[in-house]
Amino acid sequence: MTTPLLIVDVQKGFINDATRHIPARVADLARRYDQVLVTRFINLEGSAHRRLIHWHRFAPGSDDTPLAFEPPAGAAMIEKSTYSCVDAAFRARLELIGAQEVHICGIATDNCVLKCALDLFESGFRPVVLADACASHAGIDYHRWALKILRRLIGDEQVIDTPGGAAPAA
């Protein structure tokens, strides 16, 4: 059984004082996994983000969209325009590698990490959120609130600190 690492949206536009430690942390963490999946959020023209909440950052080709870390060779890159990457193709990829559990880290705990974890849970996979390798660009309070919500929705056992300890903050 393979347990992949899902690194969610560790992109330059999401890096601020609250998330600055995450790129080095996930880069170190990625070296511990045989299967690494990396998402990158792109805010497409006509998206719900643009239409409903009038948020226009992360347009294709903008300075926000590049990754803020170097993924390991062989990492699968997944571009997404929604909070979650968990769709039929993603679930099929997990089934193909025999994954029953997915470890999750990245930005932002309070939206994309949370949504990916919930979608994996509802799809029958065990999502394990690596709390010390996640952060919210909205600040530590949002990160903590999201972890509290995740513990309630997917269970305390699925929200843990990184096995073996996280990489030191940069």
N, C-alpha and C positions, 0 to 999 in steps of 0.2 A: 504494500500500500504506500502510495506517494502522498506526502503532505506538501503542497505548494505554498509559497509565500506570495500573497497579493499585496503589491505596493501601490497605494492609491494616491494619485495626483500630487506627487512631490515635484511641483513645478515652480519656476522662478517667481511667477506672479502671486503665489501663495506664501512666499517666504517673508516673514517679518520677525519682530522680536519674540513673538510667541511660538514661532515655528522654526527659528533659525537652527536649532539643534537636530532637526529631523533628517536633513539630507545625509549627514555623516552617519547617523544612527542606522538609517535604512540601508545605506551602502554596505556597512559592516554586517548587518543582519542578512542581507542578500547572499553574502559569501557562504552562509551556513546551510543554504538550501540547494537541492538539485534542480528544482523547478521554481522559477521566478516569473511572475506575471506582473507587468507594470502598466498602470493606466495613465492616460493623459487626457485631461478635459479640454475640449474645444467647444466654444460657444458659437454655434452656427447661426447664421442669419435666420430669423423666423423662429428661433427656439423659444420655449416657455420662459427661459431666463430673461430673454430680451423683451418678449411680449407682455409677460405678467408682472415681473418684478423690476423691469427696466434696468437690467444689469447687462452691460455691453462689453465688459472685460473678457479676455481670453478668446478674442476673435482669431480665426485662422491666420497664422503668420505673425501674430502680435508678439511683443516681448514677454508677455505673461506665460505663453504656452510651453517654452522649452523646459525640459526636466532640469531640476536643480541638483542632480547627482548623476553619476555614470552607472547605468545598470550593468550587471555582469554580462559577459558574452553569453549568448544563447537565451537571454531573457525574452519572453514573449511580450511584445508591445501591443497595447490595446488602446485605440483612440475611442473616446466616448463623448457624447454630447448631452448626457443625462447624469443624474447623481450616481447611478449604479452601472456597473459593467455586466451585471448578471442577466444575460439573455440566453436564448436557446443555444447559440454558438458557444458561449462561455461555458454553459453547463455541459455541452457535448465535449468540450476540451477537457473538462475535469473528469468526466466519465472515461474518456479515452486513456487518460493516464492513471486511472484507478483511484482517484482522490475521493475520500469520504469526508475529509477535514481540510479546511483552508485557513492558514494563518494570515491575518490582515494587519497592515500597518499603513501609516501615511497621514495625509491631510485631506479633509478636515474631519475630525472625530464626530462633529455635530451634524454633518450632512453626508458626504460621499462615503466615508468609512461606515457610518451608521447604516446607510441605505444598502450598501453592498453586504454587510453582515446580516441584515434582516432578509434580504433577498436570498442569500445562501441558505439561511435557516429555513425559510419557507419553501425552498427547493429541495430540502432533505439532506443538505450538507451540514457538517458541524463547523460553524464559523468560530474561529478563536481570535479575538481582538487582542493584539499585543499592546496594551495600554501605554506602556512607557516608550513605545515607538510610534505613537500617534500624537497629534496636536491639532488645535484649531487656530486658524489665522484670526478668529474673532477674540481669542484670548483664553487664558487658563480656565476661567469660569465655564465657558461653553464646552471646553474639553471635559471638565469634571461632570457637568450636567449630562453630557452625552454618554459618558461611561456609566453613570447612574441609570440612565434610560436603557442602555444596552444590557446591563446586569438584570434589569427587570424583564426585558423582552426576550433575551436569548439565554439568560441564566448566568449566575455568578461564575460558574466553572468555565464559561466561554470568554470571560474578560480577565486576562492575566497579565503579569509582567513577562518580559521576554525570558524564556528558559535560558539559563546560563548567564543572565544579566545582559542589559543593553550596552551598546557601545557608549563610551563616554560622550557627553555633549561636546560639540565643537567649540 
